[in-house]
């Protein structure tokens, strides 16, 4: 009997060396001045552009799908009774007061202890948070009341960003609406109202989906075979209007342009509904654990706009599955040589 398991995906195939100076510490100003590497899947051609060129790089009739999630004030600073400083990152809500969190450092936290929350000036407050339980991946905490998060929460930035002076609103897209993410859908950070208006003037349409980004998405793959990695679920929602808009675009042969890997995962998670002979005009929502690796057959997305991702991450595998491993490797090498800016506040890549 043959083993149906596909060939292994050695994680080292998705590694690369990045000079630290290319990790963007500040967003481009203005947003649409970021650089844009255009990658052709058909020819392998690489073209250096600027993000504000996007309207002329897309085609009239294209449907651009963006993720309208908004980053919540998910980062909190607390202090143990012993004086040790603890950073909490809210990952998922269990009930009104209890959250699954990522704690740093977590090693010495003990169930039953109370942490004192610090204000934005790092002064102690009267609010505390109770450590309920912990495991190898997360710490479950309970707040005194829901208002503590609003009072003391801060917008989180990735740990590789050392300069925290940027306006927190620059870590939100201009079209963000639905609060719930622990991290921004960063490919959308480059859009401005002017770029979107220029797209619409060319006959390019926009639609929105929602996927609340969890930090697990950005965690490096730690298994030797990337297929053995366990991806965590993220909550998505697609309105009835978007369901019909995307389904109609696919039926009429218009291109679906997904902005960011989060939009990609949302659209592909709903592929069966979009490709149905009679797509239902109803809201679709729920958790997705879709793990896209090379070999995946894309059914909805035709064009992808994405930032440059960390090595050995599920995001890099997703992009490699869309453009092909060799082409992505070539594009990243070009971006490094041409000194593109990488990661959350970095430049973007349009794969056509």
ZILIN-V597002 format. One record per helix or strand of 3 or more residues. SS is the DSSP state (@ for helix, = for strand). FROM is the first residue (numbers start at 1). LEN is the number of residues. If there is no record, write none. Layout:
SS	FROM	LEN
SS	FROM	LEN
//
This chain:
@	11	4
@	20	3
@	31	3
=	35	5
=	46	5
@	51	7
=	63	5
=	69	3
=	75	5
=	85	9
=	98	7
=	114	5
=	124	11
=	139	5
@	147	6
@	168	4
=	178	4
@	186	5
@	193	9
=	205	7
@	215	4
@	226	3
=	234	5
@	240	12
=	256	4
@	260	10
@	271	4
=	284	5
=	303	5
@	314	10
@	325	13
=	348	4
//
